[in-house]
Amino acid sequence: MTRFKIALAQINVQLDKNANLEKANEMALEASKNGAGLVVFPECFNTPYDTKYFRDYAEVIDTSNPSGTTLMLSNIAKECGVFIVGGSIPEKDPWSGKYFNTSVVFDNHGIIIAVHRKMHLADLNAPGRVVLSESDVFSPGSDITVFATPWGNIGLGICYDIRFTEISLISARRDNVIMMIFPAAFTAPNGQMFWEIYVAGCGPAQDETVPFHSNAHSTVVGPDGLVVVDGGVEEKVVYCDIGMVPLNLH
């Protein structure tokens, strides 16, 4: 496997959608100048993580004609010549009227190559900390998502999807992925990753002035289960060089 650098854009998400997109653009430009080939944004990076905002911030995702957030990400990927995992954004399906928590992936020409709808929704009930049910707004997705890159196949989930190991196991065994990526509102490496692949989680920066406090700590875990990088809690771009050949599980 050819070595490459991944950049996790740990954004401090604000109420202002345009400000979030401008910050995403700045961090992607910084990452490309520092040699990153793949840039990852957090879950719900263009909206505060709160059900009362999801419908208002939602966008229609048209893979053949990007607009809004997806158009911006497409332009960044094309301008910088990098692959982008667009964290996730609230999506409104114009046909069903349903809402989804959706990640869109772009190649280095700005073309959409994958779309993943979060399969396992997080219903959080921690009185005094956070009470939030994604299922009040979002519907679950149904498909396991893998996309091809020059470095190998990469699997994609969103946040709580990481808790359901079948997604990673199927991606590793069926598609021989070199890495699983989980844009998240939390980043929690769950013990040793015994599939001999990298696992990357990208979360928003920690902001104690908003109701939902992200854990931040964007993280890359190596094939040996050890944490390679930990992004802490501040707004920053977190880098990691990827280069280990995974174990063939077929």
C-alpha positions in Angstrom: 0.0 0.0 0.0 1.3 3.5 -1.0 1.8 5.7 2.0 -0.5 8.7 2.3 -1.4 11.4 4.8 -4.9 11.8 6.3 -6.1 15.1 7.8 -8.9 15.2 10.4 -10.5 18.7 10.4 -11.6 19.2 14.0 -14.0 22.1 13.5 -15.5 24.2 16.2 -19.1 24.1 14.8 -21.1 27.3 15.1 -24.7 28.4 14.6 -23.7 30.2 11.5 -23.8 27.7 8.6 -21.8 29.9 6.3 -19.1 30.4 8.9 -18.9 26.6 9.3 -18.4 26.1 5.6 -15.8 28.9 5.4 -13.9 27.2 8.3 -14.1 23.9 6.5 -12.7 25.5 3.4 -9.8 27.1 5.3 -8.9 23.8 7.1 -9.0 21.8 3.8 -6.7 24.3 2.1 -4.3 24.1 5.1 -4.4 20.3 5.0 -3.6 20.1 1.3 -0.7 22.5 1.7 0.6 20.2 4.4 0.6 17.2 2.1 -2.7 15.5 3.0 -4.3 13.3 0.3 -7.5 12.6 2.3 -9.4 15.2 4.4 -12.1 14.2 6.8 -14.7 16.5 8.4 -16.8 15.7 11.5 -20.4 14.5 11.8 -22.9 17.4 11.3 -20.1 19.8 10.6 -22.3 22.4 9.0 -24.9 22.5 11.8 -25.0 22.4 15.6 -25.5 18.9 16.8 -29.1 19.4 18.0 -32.4 18.0 16.7 -34.0 21.5 16.7 -31.5 22.5 14.0 -31.4 19.5 11.7 -34.5 20.2 9.6 -33.6 23.9 9.1 -30.0 23.0 8.1 -31.0 20.1 5.9 -30.1 20.0 2.2 -31.1 17.9 -0.8 -28.1 15.9 -2.0 -28.0 15.5 -5.8 -25.0 13.4 -6.8 -25.2 14.6 -10.4 -25.6 18.3 -9.5 -24.0 19.2 -6.2 -25.3 22.4 -4.5 -24.9 24.1 -1.1 -22.5 22.2 1.1 -21.8 19.4 -1.4 -20.9 22.0 -4.1 -18.5 23.6 -1.7 -16.9 20.3 -0.8 -16.7 19.4 -4.5 -14.9 22.6 -5.3 -12.5 22.2 -2.4 -11.6 18.6 -3.5 -11.1 19.8 -7.1 -9.1 22.9 -6.2 -6.9 21.1 -3.7 -6.6 17.8 -5.5 -7.6 15.8 -2.4 -10.2 13.2 -1.5 -12.7 14.5 0.9 -15.0 12.6 3.4 -17.6 15.3 4.0 -18.3 14.4 7.6 -22.0 14.4 7.6 -24.8 16.8 7.0 -28.6 16.7 7.5 -30.1 15.5 4.2 -33.7 15.9 3.1 -34.9 13.3 0.6 -37.2 15.2 -1.8 -39.0 12.0 -2.8 -39.9 10.5 0.5 -39.7 13.7 2.6 -37.5 11.8 5.1 -34.4 13.2 6.7 -31.0 11.4 7.0 -27.7 11.9 8.6 -25.5 11.6 5.5 -21.9 11.6 4.5 -20.8 12.4 1.0 -17.3 11.4 -0.4 -15.5 13.2 -3.2 -12.5 12.2 -5.3 -9.6 14.5 -6.1 -11.5 15.8 -9.1 -14.5 16.9 -7.0 -16.7 14.0 -8.2 -19.1 12.3 -5.7 -18.0 8.7 -5.4 -19.9 7.6 -2.3 -22.9 8.5 -0.1 -23.5 6.9 3.3 -26.6 7.4 5.4 -26.1 6.7 9.1 -27.4 3.3 9.8 -27.6 3.3 13.6 -29.1 6.4 15.1 -28.1 7.7 18.5 -30.8 8.3 21.1 -29.0 9.8 24.0 -30.4 10.1 27.5 -27.9 11.4 30.0 -29.9 13.8 32.3 -27.8 16.8 33.3 -25.5 16.3 30.3 -27.5 15.7 27.1 -30.9 14.3 26.1 -31.2 14.0 22.3 -32.9 11.5 20.0 -31.7 11.5 16.4 -34.6 9.3 15.5 -37.0 12.2 16.3 -35.8 13.7 13.0 -33.6 11.2 11.1 -34.5 7.9 9.4 -31.8 5.2 9.4 -29.8 4.3 6.3 -29.6 0.6 5.1 -26.3 0.3 3.1 -22.7 -0.5 4.1 -20.5 1.9 2.2 -17.0 1.4 0.8 -15.2 3.6 -1.7 -12.1 3.2 -3.8 -9.0 5.4 -3.5 -5.4 5.2 -5.0 -4.3 3.8 -1.7 -6.9 1.1 -1.4 -10.6 0.6 -0.4 -11.9 2.6 2.6 -15.0 1.8 4.6 -17.3 4.5 5.9 -19.7 4.8 8.9 -21.0 7.6 11.0 -20.6 7.9 14.7 -22.8 5.3 16.4 -22.2 3.0 13.5 -18.8 2.2 15.0 -20.6 0.3 17.9 -21.9 -2.3 15.4 -18.8 -4.3 14.4 -20.5 -6.1 11.5 -20.1 -3.0 9.4 -16.3 -3.1 9.8 -16.1 -6.9 9.6 -18.0 -7.0 6.4 -16.0 -4.1 4.9 -12.7 -5.8 5.8 -13.6 -9.3 4.7 -15.7 -8.6 1.6 -13.9 -5.4 0.3 -10.5 -5.8 1.9 -10.5 -2.2 3.2 -7.3 -0.6 4.5 -9.2 1.7 6.8 -12.6 2.5 8.4 -13.5 6.2 8.8 -16.2 7.4 11.2 -17.1 11.1 11.2 -18.5 11.5 14.7 -19.8 13.8 17.4 -17.7 11.6 19.6 -14.5 9.7 19.0 -14.1 6.5 20.9 -11.7 3.7 19.8 -13.4 0.6 21.1 -10.5 -1.6 22.2 -8.1 -3.3 19.9 -9.0 -3.3 16.2 -8.2 -6.9 15.4 -9.0 -6.7 11.6 -5.5 -5.3 10.9 -6.8 -2.0 9.5 -6.6 1.6 10.4 -9.6 3.3 12.1 -10.1 7.1 11.9 -12.7 9.1 13.8 -13.2 12.8 13.2 -15.2 14.8 15.7 -15.9 18.5 16.2 -13.8 20.6 18.5 -15.1 21.0 22.1 -17.2 24.0 22.8 -18.7 24.3 26.3 -20.9 27.3 25.3 -23.3 25.1 23.4 -25.7 22.5 24.8 -24.1 19.4 23.2 -20.4 19.1 24.3 -18.4 17.1 21.8 -15.8 14.8 23.2 -13.5 16.1 20.3 -10.3 14.0 20.4 -10.3 13.2 16.7 -8.3 9.9 16.6 -6.5 7.5 14.4 -6.0 3.9 15.7 -3.4 1.7 14.0 -3.9 -1.9 12.9 -2.3 -3.0 16.2 -5.1 -1.3 18.2 -2.8 1.5 19.5 -3.8 5.1 19.2 -1.5 6.8 16.6 -2.8 10.4 17.0 -5.2 12.1 19.3 -6.4 15.6 18.4 -7.2 16.9 21.9 -10.1 19.3 22.3 -9.1 22.5 20.4 -10.0 23.5 16.9 -7.2 22.2 14.6 -6.3 19.9 11.7 -5.0 16.6 12.9 -2.6 14.7 10.7 -1.5 11.1 10.4 0.7 9.2 7.9 -0.9 6.0 6.8 1.2 3.2 5.4 0.8 -0.3 6.9 -0.4 -3.1 4.6 -3.5 -4.8 6.1 -3.9 -8.5 6.8 -5.8 -10.3 4.0 -8.8 -11.9 5.7 -10.2 -13.7 2.7 
